[in-house]
Amino acid sequence: MQSIIRQAQPIDAQKIAEIHVASWQTAFCGIMPDNFLEQQETETRKIGWLKNMVEYPGNLSVIEDNAKIVGFVCNGLTESKQLGFDGQVFGIHVDPTAKRRGYGYQLMLASFNRLQSLGCKNAFLWTLEKNIPARNFYEKLGGKIVAQELKDFGGRELIEIAYGWDRLDLIPKTQNTPRP
Ligand SMILES: CC(C)(COP(=O)(O)OP(=O)(O)OC[C@H]1O[C@@H](n2cnc3c(N)ncnc32)[C@H](O)[C@@H]1OP(=O)(O)O)[C@@H](O)C(=O)NCCC(=O)NCCS
């Protein structure tokens, strides 16, 4: 069955939270402090995403393959045009057991399409400087480094890098087919 991307519903919050925590504990291991990662709780994330769905309807989407959620993305208008950009991808996570099958790519293209439909001409996101796989992913999508800042994660100051896309209309609209 072909994968589909759809708006998240409250019933999806548990699975989204499970992927979120598993993704942090996998991707940020060795970057963020171990005890901080161990403290990440599915229930807290679930409550956060349920609140997000109420406060920012339409921002959160999931990608399903064979009726199973394998990733999610949150995007929307930036607050006060941060860094001069109209739109922002606030977070993207693919189930750690389902990476490198094209799901992340599809979620990013869907995000760019949605942001354009909201009137955004450009968009950006923050990622950890040490998150090399994600940086490769964004660079493959044409993202360019536009800023950096320091942020505290569990008592450790880490550099975050902003990747920007100046022209969403120039990003190819075709989507990968997930590989088996
Ligand atoms: C980053 C992430 C969203 C990418 O999603 P994904 O489904 O694994 O990526 P895709 O399969 O769509 O990859 C598309 C292309 O990006 C590049 N890419 C993706 N992951 C990569 C990696 N680990 N190393 C190098 N390049 C990578 C490749 O060019 C890839 O195409 P290819 O597989 O044909 O070579 C996903 O790996 C993830 O959830 N990571 C952990 C959480 C995270 O870091 N989120 C971002 C926080 S800002």
The ligand as a Tripos MOL2 file, in Angstrom:
@<TRIPOS>MOLECULE
LIG
   48    50     1     0     0
SMALL
NO_CHARGES

@<TRIPOS>ATOM
      1 C1         16.1120   13.3730    9.7550 C.3       1 LIG1
      2 C2         14.9380   12.4420    9.4010 C.3       1 LIG1
      3 C3         13.6090   13.1870    9.6320 C.3       1 LIG1
      4 C4         15.0580   12.0580    7.9210 C.3       1 LIG1
      5 O1         13.9980   11.1970    7.5840 O.3       1 LIG1
      6 P1         14.2570    9.8540    6.7720 P.3       1 LIG1
      7 O2         12.9390    9.2740    6.4400 O.co2     1 LIG1
      8 O3         15.2150    9.0100    7.5320 O.co2     1 LIG1
      9 O4         15.0240   10.4220    5.4830 O.3       1 LIG1
     10 P2         14.7690   10.0400    3.9430 P.3       1 LIG1
     11 O5         14.7860    8.5670    3.7950 O.co2     1 LIG1
     12 O6         13.5820   10.7600    3.4540 O.co2     1 LIG1
     13 O7         16.1170   10.6450    3.2980 O.3       1 LIG1
     14 C5         16.1020   11.4940    2.1760 C.3       1 LIG1
     15 C6         17.5340   11.8300    1.8290 C.3       1 LIG1
     16 O8         18.1250   12.6110    2.8780 O.3       1 LIG1
     17 C7         19.4980   12.2020    3.0390 C.3       1 LIG1
     18 N1         19.6450   11.5440    4.3550 N.ar      1 LIG1
     19 C8         18.6720   11.1320    5.1860 C.ar      1 LIG1
     20 N2         19.1820   10.5570    6.2960 N.ar      1 LIG1
     21 C9         20.5350   10.6020    6.1370 C.ar      1 LIG1
     22 C10        21.6140   10.1470    6.9150 C.ar      1 LIG1
     23 N3         21.4120    9.5070    8.0700 N.pl3     1 LIG1
     24 N4         22.8590   10.3570    6.4730 N.ar      1 LIG1
     25 C11        23.0800   10.9600    5.2890 C.ar      1 LIG1
     26 N5         22.0810   11.4110    4.4780 N.ar      1 LIG1
     27 C12        20.8330   11.2310    4.9100 C.ar      1 LIG1
     28 C13        19.7960   11.2060    1.9480 C.3       1 LIG1
     29 O9         20.2740   11.9080    0.8310 O.3       1 LIG1
     30 C14        18.4290   10.6290    1.6920 C.3       1 LIG1
     31 O10        18.2670   10.1030    0.3970 O.3       1 LIG1
     32 P3         18.8570    8.6360    0.0540 P.3       1 LIG1
     33 O11        18.4580    7.7270    1.1870 O.co2     1 LIG1
     34 O12        18.2070    8.3080   -1.2500 O.co2     1 LIG1
     35 O13        20.3180    8.7990   -0.0080 O.co2     1 LIG1
     36 C15        14.9530   11.1370   10.2310 C.3       1 LIG1
     37 O14        16.1520   10.4470    9.9800 O.3       1 LIG1
     38 C16        14.7760   11.3410   11.7140 C.2       1 LIG1
     39 O15        13.6560   11.3000   12.2270 O.2       1 LIG1
     40 N6         15.8790   11.5590   12.4300 N.am      1 LIG1
     41 C17        15.8520   11.6410   13.8930 C.3       1 LIG1
     42 C18        15.1530   12.8810   14.3790 C.3       1 LIG1
     43 C19        15.7610   14.1140   13.8260 C.2       1 LIG1
     44 O16        16.9820   14.2810   13.7710 O.2       1 LIG1
     45 N7         14.8730   15.0110   13.4230 N.am      1 LIG1
     46 C20        15.2650   16.2980   12.9360 C.3       1 LIG1
     47 C21        15.4770   17.1550   14.1070 C.3       1 LIG1
     48 S1         15.7160   18.8490   13.5940 S.3       1 LIG1
@<TRIPOS>BOND
     1     1     2 1
     2     2     3 1
     3     2     4 1
     4     2    36 1
     5     4     5 1
     6     5     6 1
     7     6     7 2
     8     6     8 1
     9     6     9 1
    10     9    10 1
    11    10    11 2
    12    10    12 1
    13    10    13 1
    14    13    14 1
    15    14    15 1
    16    15    16 1
    17    15    30 1
    18    16    17 1
    19    17    18 1
    20    17    28 1
    21    18    19 ar
    22    18    27 ar
    23    19    20 ar
    24    20    21 ar
    25    21    22 ar
    26    21    27 ar
    27    22    23 1
    28    22    24 ar
    29    24    25 ar
    30    25    26 ar
    31    26    27 ar
    32    28    29 1
    33    28    30 1
    34    30    31 1
    35    31    32 1
    36    32    33 2
    37    32    34 1
    38    32    35 1
    39    36    37 1
    40    36    38 1
    41    38    39 2
    42    38    40 1
    43    40    41 1
    44    41    42 1
    45    42    43 1
    46    43    44 2
    47    43    45 1
    48    45    46 1
    49    46    47 1
    50    47    48 1
@<TRIPOS>SUBSTRUCTURE
     1 LIG1         1 GROUP 0 **** ****
